[in-house]
Amino acid sequence: MNTLCLPAKQLFGYALTGKFKAPSADWKHQSFPLTNYELIVMTEGILYLDYNHEHFVVKNGEYLLLPPSPAWRQGFKPAYCAFYWLHFTTQQGSLPLTFTPDTVLPPPDSYFTLPQTGIIPKPEKVVILMKQLQDIVKNKYPSMALDAMSTSILTELYGQLTVVHPVENYSENQKQIYFDIMDYIKTNISRNIKISEIAATFGYNEKYISHRFAQICGIPLKQYILKTKMDTASFMLIDTNRPITEIAKEVGFGDSHNFSRTYKKLTGLSPSEYRNTFSKRLLFHV
C-alpha cells in the first residue's frame, strides 16, 4: 500500500464534492480519469475500485485517497455502496505524490503523510465535515471558505490517524477489555445499555469495569455510552432523511421527546436544529 505525501502549511484547493449512493447491488464504478486528488469516505457497503493497476476494497468506515495520474479509475466488481467524495488540488512543488522507504524527502515540517487507505477511527466526525462542505457549496460560499473546509476534512483525517491513543499505555489485557466494551456499545446502540449489563457480559465487577474504562478513556463509562449514542444520532441526522422518532429508537430512546431533550442538553441544538443547520446535500446516482 502506498503512502501519500501532502504539503503542509497551505490550504488545499476545493474542486468538487458530493455523496454517492449506488442504485442497486449490481452497480459498478464507471471508468473515469482523475486529474486531481480524490478522498472517498465510505458510509455503507463495499466499493471495489481499480486504480493504477491496484485493486482497492474499501468498506464502511474506511477511506480511500487517490492521487492524480494518467490512469483511469474503474470498478472491478459490482456491489451496493454509499460514500462521500471530495476532489481537491495541492501546490505540490517538489514533493513526491507517493513515497517508499527509499524516497528522499524534504524537511519534515514541509509535508505530512497519509496511508492511501485505512480505517477511520471516528468516521462520524469526518462525515459531518463532508456534509458541512456540501452545505456551504450549495449556499455559494466564496472559494476561500471551500478551500478551508476541504483542508479541515483532510487535517481531521490526519489527526485521527496520528494521535496517540491513551490506551497504548496499558497492558494488552486492559486494552482488550477497553476495545471489547466499545464494540459492545456500538453493537447494542439501539438498546438501553446499563453498566451492570456490560459488567456481567465480560465477567467483571461493575465498579471495577467503570473505574478501569474511565481511567483509560478519560470519561465515565455511563457518559461514554451516552456520547456514543448522540454521535450516532448526529451522523444519522445529517446523512439520512429518517424521521427523528426513528433515529431516537435507533439509539435506544423509546421516547423521542426524551431523546430531543437529551440531545439538546449535550449539543446545544435540538435534533431538528442540528439537521437544518447543514440541510443542503449534493447527492449523486451514477
C-alpha positions as CSV (number, residue, x, y, z in Angstrom):
1,M,0.0,0.0,0.0
2,N,1.3,3.5,-0.9
3,T,1.7,6.3,1.4
4,L,0.8,9.7,0.1
5,C,2.8,12.9,0.7
6,L,0.9,16.1,1.1
7,P,2.2,19.6,1.5
8,A,1.8,21.3,4.9
9,K,1.2,24.9,5.8
10,Q,-1.2,25.6,2.9
11,L,-4.9,25.4,2.0
12,F,-5.9,22.6,-0.3
13,G,-7.9,23.7,-3.3
14,Y,-11.6,22.6,-3.4
15,A,-12.6,21.1,-6.8
16,L,-15.8,19.0,-6.3
17,T,-17.7,17.1,-3.7
18,G,-20.8,15.0,-3.2
19,K,-22.4,12.0,-1.8
20,F,-22.9,8.9,-3.9
21,K,-25.4,6.2,-3.3
22,A,-25.5,3.1,-5.6
23,P,-28.9,2.4,-7.2
24,S,-28.5,-1.3,-6.6
25,A,-26.2,-4.2,-5.7
26,D,-25.4,-4.5,-9.4
27,W,-23.7,-1.1,-9.6
28,K,-20.0,-1.0,-10.6
29,H,-17.9,2.2,-10.7
30,Q,-17.7,3.5,-14.2
31,S,-14.3,4.3,-15.8
32,F,-13.3,7.9,-15.1
33,P,-10.0,9.8,-15.4
34,L,-8.6,11.5,-12.3
35,T,-6.7,14.8,-12.8
36,N,-6.7,15.8,-9.1
37,Y,-6.8,14.1,-5.7
38,E,-9.9,12.2,-4.6
39,L,-10.9,11.3,-1.0
40,I,-13.6,8.7,-0.6
41,V,-15.2,8.1,2.8
42,M,-17.4,5.0,2.9
43,T,-20.7,5.0,4.8
44,E,-22.4,1.8,3.5
45,G,-21.5,-1.4,1.7
46,I,-18.2,-2.1,-0.2
47,L,-16.5,-0.3,-3.0
48,Y,-14.4,-2.3,-5.5
49,L,-12.2,0.0,-7.4
50,D,-9.2,-0.4,-9.7
51,Y,-6.7,2.4,-10.0
52,N,-3.1,2.5,-11.2
53,H,-3.1,-1.3,-11.6
54,E,-4.1,-1.9,-8.0
55,H,-7.4,-3.3,-6.7
56,F,-8.9,-1.5,-3.7
57,V,-11.6,-3.0,-1.5
58,V,-13.0,-0.2,0.7
59,K,-15.6,-1.0,3.4
60,N,-18.0,1.0,5.6
61,G,-16.0,3.2,8.0
62,E,-12.9,3.2,5.8
63,Y,-11.4,5.8,3.4
64,L,-9.5,5.8,0.1
65,L,-7.2,8.6,-1.0
66,L,-6.3,8.6,-4.7
67,P,-3.5,10.8,-6.2
68,P,-3.8,12.3,-9.7
69,S,-2.4,10.2,-12.5
70,P,-2.9,9.4,-16.2
71,A,-4.6,6.2,-15.1
72,W,-8.4,5.8,-15.0
73,R,-10.3,4.6,-12.0
74,Q,-12.9,1.9,-12.6
75,G,-14.9,-0.7,-10.7
76,F,-13.8,-4.3,-11.0
77,K,-16.7,-5.9,-9.1
78,P,-20.4,-4.9,-8.6
79,A,-21.7,-4.2,-5.1
80,Y,-24.0,-1.8,-3.3
81,C,-22.3,1.1,-1.5
82,A,-22.6,4.7,-0.4
83,F,-19.8,7.2,0.2
84,Y,-18.9,10.8,0.4
85,W,-16.3,12.1,-2.0
86,L,-14.1,15.1,-2.3
87,H,-11.8,16.2,-5.2
88,F,-9.1,18.6,-4.2
89,T,-5.8,20.1,-5.5
90,T,-2.5,20.9,-3.9
91,Q,0.5,23.1,-4.7
92,Q,2.8,20.1,-4.5
93,G,6.0,21.8,-5.5
94,S,8.9,19.3,-5.4
95,L,7.2,16.9,-3.1
96,P,6.6,13.3,-4.5
97,L,2.9,12.3,-4.7
98,T,3.7,8.9,-3.1
99,F,6.8,7.5,-1.5
100,T,8.6,4.3,-0.5
101,P,11.2,3.7,2.2
102,D,13.8,4.7,-0.4
103,T,12.3,8.1,-1.3
104,V,14.4,11.1,-0.3
105,L,12.0,13.5,1.5
106,P,12.4,17.3,2.3
107,P,12.3,18.7,5.8
108,P,9.5,17.1,7.8
109,D,7.8,20.4,8.6
110,S,7.0,20.9,4.9
111,Y,4.8,17.9,4.4
112,F,2.6,15.3,6.1
113,T,1.7,11.8,5.1
114,L,-1.4,9.6,4.9
115,P,-1.7,5.9,4.1
116,Q,-3.7,5.6,0.8
117,T,-6.4,3.6,2.6
118,G,-7.4,2.5,6.1
119,I,-10.0,2.5,8.9
120,I,-11.2,5.9,10.1
121,P,-11.2,5.8,14.0
122,K,-14.1,8.3,14.2
123,P,-15.8,8.3,10.8
124,E,-18.8,10.3,12.0
125,K,-16.6,13.3,12.6
126,V,-15.2,13.2,9.0
127,V,-18.7,12.7,7.5
128,I,-20.1,15.7,9.4
129,L,-17.3,17.9,8.0
130,M,-18.1,16.5,4.5
131,K,-21.7,17.3,5.0
132,Q,-20.8,20.8,6.1
133,L,-18.7,21.3,3.0
134,Q,-21.7,20.2,0.8
135,D,-23.9,22.7,2.6
136,I,-21.5,25.7,2.0
137,V,-21.1,24.7,-1.6
138,K,-24.9,24.8,-2.1
139,N,-25.0,28.1,-0.3
140,K,-22.4,29.5,-2.7
141,Y,-19.8,30.4,-0.1
142,P,-16.6,32.0,-1.5
143,S,-13.7,29.8,-2.8
144,M,-11.6,30.6,0.3
145,A,-14.3,29.0,2.5
146,L,-14.5,25.9,0.3
147,D,-10.7,25.5,0.4
148,A,-10.6,26.0,4.2
149,M,-13.3,23.4,4.7
150,S,-11.6,20.9,2.4
151,T,-8.4,21.4,4.3
152,S,-10.3,20.8,7.6
153,I,-11.5,17.5,6.3
154,L,-8.0,16.3,5.4
155,T,-6.4,17.5,8.6
156,E,-9.2,15.9,10.7
157,L,-8.4,12.6,9.0
158,Y,-4.7,13.1,9.5
159,G,-5.3,14.0,13.2
160,Q,-7.4,10.9,13.8
161,L,-4.8,8.6,12.2
162,T,-1.8,10.1,14.0
163,V,-3.0,10.9,17.5
164,V,-1.6,8.5,20.2
165,H,-4.5,6.8,21.9
166,P,-4.2,6.7,25.7
167,V,-4.9,3.0,25.6
168,E,-1.3,2.4,24.4
169,N,-0.1,3.0,27.9
170,Y,-1.9,-0.1,29.3
171,S,-1.4,-3.8,29.2
172,E,-2.7,-6.0,26.3
173,N,-5.4,-7.4,28.6
174,Q,-6.6,-3.9,29.6
175,K,-6.6,-2.8,26.0
176,Q,-8.7,-5.8,25.0
177,I,-11.3,-5.1,27.7
178,Y,-11.5,-1.4,26.6
179,F,-12.0,-2.3,22.9
180,D,-14.4,-5.1,23.7
181,I,-16.6,-2.7,25.7
182,M,-16.5,-0.1,22.8
183,D,-17.6,-2.8,20.3
184,Y,-20.3,-4.0,22.7
185,I,-21.7,-0.5,22.9
186,K,-21.7,0.0,19.2
187,T,-23.3,-3.3,18.5
188,N,-26.1,-2.7,21.1
189,I,-26.5,1.1,20.4
190,S,-30.3,0.6,19.8
191,R,-30.8,-0.7,23.4
192,N,-30.8,1.0,26.8
193,I,-27.4,-0.3,27.8
194,K,-26.7,-0.5,31.5
195,I,-23.2,-0.7,33.1
196,S,-24.4,-3.7,35.2
197,E,-25.1,-5.5,31.9
198,I,-21.7,-4.8,30.5
199,A,-20.0,-5.9,33.7
200,A,-22.0,-9.2,33.7
201,T,-21.2,-9.7,30.0
202,F,-17.5,-9.5,30.5
203,G,-17.4,-11.1,33.9
204,Y,-16.1,-8.2,35.9
205,N,-17.3,-6.2,38.9
206,E,-19.4,-3.2,37.9
207,K,-17.3,-0.8,40.0
208,Y,-14.1,-2.2,38.7
209,I,-15.0,-2.0,35.0
210,S,-16.4,1.5,35.3
211,H,-13.2,2.7,37.0
212,R,-10.9,0.9,34.5
213,F,-12.8,2.3,31.5
214,A,-12.8,5.9,32.9
215,Q,-9.1,5.6,33.7
216,I,-8.3,4.7,30.0
217,C,-10.9,6.8,28.2
218,G,-10.9,9.9,30.4
219,I,-14.7,10.0,30.8
220,P,-17.0,7.7,32.9
221,L,-18.5,4.7,31.1
222,K,-22.0,5.9,31.5
223,Q,-21.1,9.2,29.9
224,Y,-19.3,7.4,27.1
225,I,-22.4,5.3,26.3
226,L,-24.5,8.5,26.0
227,K,-21.9,10.3,23.9
228,T,-21.7,7.3,21.5
229,K,-25.5,7.4,21.2
230,M,-25.5,11.1,20.5
231,D,-22.6,10.9,18.0
232,T,-24.5,8.1,16.2
233,A,-27.7,10.2,16.2
234,S,-25.8,13.2,14.8
235,F,-24.5,11.1,11.9
236,M,-28.0,9.8,11.1
237,L,-29.4,13.3,11.3
238,I,-27.1,14.7,8.6
239,D,-26.6,11.5,6.5
240,T,-30.2,10.4,6.2
241,N,-33.7,11.8,6.0
242,R,-35.1,9.3,8.5
243,P,-37.6,10.8,11.0
244,I,-36.3,11.9,14.4
245,T,-38.6,9.5,16.1
246,E,-37.0,6.6,14.2
247,I,-33.5,7.9,14.9
248,A,-34.4,8.1,18.6
249,K,-35.3,4.4,18.6
250,E,-32.1,3.5,16.7
251,V,-30.0,4.9,19.6
252,G,-32.1,3.3,22.4
253,F,-34.7,6.0,23.2
254,G,-38.2,4.8,23.3
255,D,-39.5,8.4,23.9
256,S,-38.5,10.8,21.1
257,H,-39.2,13.8,23.4
258,N,-36.7,12.5,26.0
259,F,-34.2,12.0,23.1
260,S,-34.6,15.5,21.9
261,R,-34.2,17.0,25.4
262,T,-31.0,14.9,26.0
263,Y,-29.6,15.7,22.5
264,K,-30.1,19.5,23.1
265,K,-28.7,19.3,26.6
266,L,-25.5,17.7,25.2
267,T,-25.1,19.5,21.9
268,G,-26.8,22.9,22.5
269,L,-29.1,22.3,19.5
270,S,-32.3,20.3,19.1
271,P,-32.2,17.4,16.6
272,S,-34.2,19.4,14.1
273,E,-31.9,22.5,14.5
274,Y,-28.8,20.4,14.0
275,R,-30.3,18.7,10.9
276,N,-31.4,22.1,9.4
277,T,-28.1,23.8,10.1
278,F,-26.5,21.7,7.3
279,S,-29.6,20.8,5.3
280,K,-28.3,21.0,1.7
281,R,-26.7,17.9,0.2
282,L,-25.2,17.0,-3.1
283,L,-26.5,13.5,-3.9
284,F,-25.3,11.6,-7.0
285,H,-26.6,8.4,-8.5
286,V,-24.2,7.3,-11.3
